[in-house]
Amino acid sequence: MNSLQEFAQSAKALSRNPLGIISLFIVLIYGFASIVVGASDKLQPEERYLMIIFMTVFPVLVLAVFGWLVSCHYEKLYAPQDYNNDESFLKSMADKKDGRSDLRNLDTQIEDKVNSVLSTVRLKDDDPDGDELKENLKNAAEQITSEIRKSSFITIDTRKITQDDDDVMELPVSAFKTLNELTDEIYFLIEDHVKPFTYGHSWVIKNCTDGNIIKNSRMITQTKPGVPVPDERSLSEVGIKAGSILEIIKP
């Protein structure tokens, strides 16, 4: 009984963050495997063979997955309570914001590049159609930029939250693999006006294409504000696609 209670306490301690859950999962798997091996005198030869393969391959698979997690998603291996304080946790999120500093100006960069390339076309001074050609090139540049925005960008309108008429921007839809990444990015745009982890309570995303409010995991599970609730659904799964206009509003 004491051993069972100790295991229950250890399991409770491990389940407090993703790293502990991974460790608990490995311990449980090997615990079950040990029980099966203990009854190996009742196993058929082919069943023993399968157990040997499993116990040989499983550690290698765990190592590979763990290496991938550490390399690509290390920030998701810790729970908020693993940080010294809330400021440390929010700082780790802000580091993601700093790494995306050029993202918000990408549409302007594309427009400038298109105009720059077309403006390098040299026309002869005595060309009677020179002015007309320049005007056509300018119109072509505007059309190219517009098509790029429609096919690759989403529009984020935060004016109703920030009360600033200039707070409308376009971001590449391919930059966000999940709804969680998009809401993080939008939070950094309006962080002076809302508290962290309050999506669904102090602000929401309205898809102007169909008028629907984008519901994230916090709203679906009715989780209280202030608690991180990741939502790993893709943008297409929640109805956001290239060309969408997203308005950030209060509920």
N, C-alpha and C positions, 0 to 999 in steps of 0.2 A: 504493500500500500504506500509506503514512504517513497519507493522508487517511482510509482505512478504519479504521486503528488509532485515530486521533484521534476519529473518530465513535463508535467502540465505547466509548472511555473516557468521552466526553461522555454517551453513552446510559446507561452504568453510573452515572454521577454523578447524572443526572436521575431515575433510577428509584428513588432512595432515599426519596422522599416523594410523596404524591399530586399536589402541584403540579408536580413534575418530570415525573411520568408524563403529565400533561395536556400539558405543553410538548412532550415527546417524541412524543406521539401527533400533535400538530399538525404538528411538523416532518416526521414520516414521511408524513403524508397529503399535505402540500405537495410533498415530495420525489417521491412517486409521481406526483403531478399534473404536476410539472415534466418528468418522464421522458415522460409521455404527450404533453404539449404539444410536447416536443422532436421527437416523431415525428409531428407534426400534418400533415406533408405526405402521410402515408399514411392520414389519417383522412377519413371521409366527412363531408359538410357537417352532417348531423344529429348525428354524433358530436362534432364541434367545438362545436355548439350546446349539447349536454349538458355538455361540459367547461366552457364559459363560465358556464352556469347554476350548476354545482357550485362553481366558484372564486369566484363572486359571493355565493352563499348561505351557503357553509360558514363564512366568518369571522363573519357575522351570527349564525349558529346557535351557534357557539362562544362568542361574546360573551354571548349570552342565557343559555346554560347556566352559564357561568362566573359571571355576575352572580347567578344563582339560588343557586349553591353558596356564594358569598361572603356572601349575605344570609341564607341559611337554615342552612347547614352549614359555617360557616367553621372550626369546631374540627376538622373532619375533613380539612382540607387540609394538615395538618402531621403528620409522623411524630414518634415520641417523641424521636428524636435531634436534632430541630430545636429542642428546648428546652435551656436551659442545663444543667439537671440533672433528676434524677427528681422532685425536690420541685416544680419548676415545672410539670412535666407533670401530677402528681397534683393540684396546686393548680387547674389549669385544669379538671380533672374535678370538683373540689370546688365550683367555681363553679356547676356545674349542680345540685349538691346544694342549695346555698343558695337557688337560685331555685325550689326545690320544697318550701320549708319548710312551707307550708300543706297540701301534698298529703296528708301522713300523718294530718292531723287532719280531713280532709274528711268522713269518715263521722260523726264526732262533731258537726261543724258542721251537717250535714244533720239529725241527730237532734235537736239543740238547736233548730234552726229549726222543725221540725215541731211539737215540743212547745210552742214559744213561740207559734206561730200558733194552735194549738188551745186553749191556755190563755187566750187573749184573748177567747174566747167568754164573753159575760156572761150569767149566769143570775140570775133573780129570786130574792130571798131567800125568798119564800114559795112557790117552786116545789117541790112535793113530790117531784118526780122529779129534782131538781137533782143530788143525789149520784150517782144511778145514771147520769145523763147524763155527768157528769164521768168516771166510771169507764169508760164506753163510749168517750169521747173519748181517754182514756189508752190503752186497748187498741187503738183505731184508729191512734193515733200509733205504737205499737210495731209493729203490723202493716205500716203504710206504710213505716217504716224498714227492717223486715226484707225487704220486697219490693224496695226500692231496692237493698239490699245484694246480694240474690240476682241481680238483673238487671243490675247495673252494677259490682259490686266483686269483687275477688279477695282472699282471705285469705292473709296472709303470716305464717307461724309460724317464728320464729327461735330459739325457746327452747332447742333442742338445741345450738345454737352459743353463745349468750350465757349460758345457764344462768340466765336471768331469766324467772320465770313470767309477767311482764307483757308480754313481747315478742311479742305477737300483734296484728297490725293489719290493717286493711282499706284497700285502695287501689283507686281507679277503674281498671278495665281499659282504658278509653279513653285514659288518660294515657300508655300505652306503645304506640308504633307497632311496635316491634321487640323481639325477645328481648334484644338488646344493651342497650336502654334499661332493661328490667326488671332484668337482672342488675347493671347499674350502680347502680340504686336500692337493690337488696338489699345490694350491697356496702357502701354508705354506712350501712346499718343495722347491719352486723356488722364494720365496718372495724377495730374494736379487737381483733378475735379472729382475723382472717385477713389475709393479705398481698394486695396488688393483683394482678390478673390470674392468679388461682389457681383459678378456677372449674373444676371437674372434678378437681382435685387435693386441695384442702383443704376444699371445700364444693360441694354440688350441690343442685338443686331437685328434690324429690319431689312429684309430683302425686298427692295423696291420693285423688283421684277414681278413678283407675285403677291407682295404685301404681307408675306408671312414673317413671323418672329422666329429667329433661329434659336431653338431650345438646346442647351448643352446639358451635360450630365448633372450639373448642380440643380437645374430646373426640373429635370426628369425625376431625379431621386429626392427632390425637395430638401437638399442639404442646406444647412444654415450658412450664412455668409461668413467669410474669414477662414474657411477650411478649403485647402486645395482639392479640387475634384477634376482630374485630368479627363479629357474627352479625345480619344484617339480615332474618332471617325474621320474619314476624308471629307474634303469640302464638297465633293460631288454627292456624297451620301446625305448631306444636309441641305442640298439644293443650291449650293454656291458654285458657279462656273465662270469661265472667262466672259467678260462683258457685264457681269452682275454689278449693280449699284447697291451698296450696303450703307444704310443710314443708321448711325449710332444714336439711340434715343433712350430716354428714361422709361421704365416699365409703365 
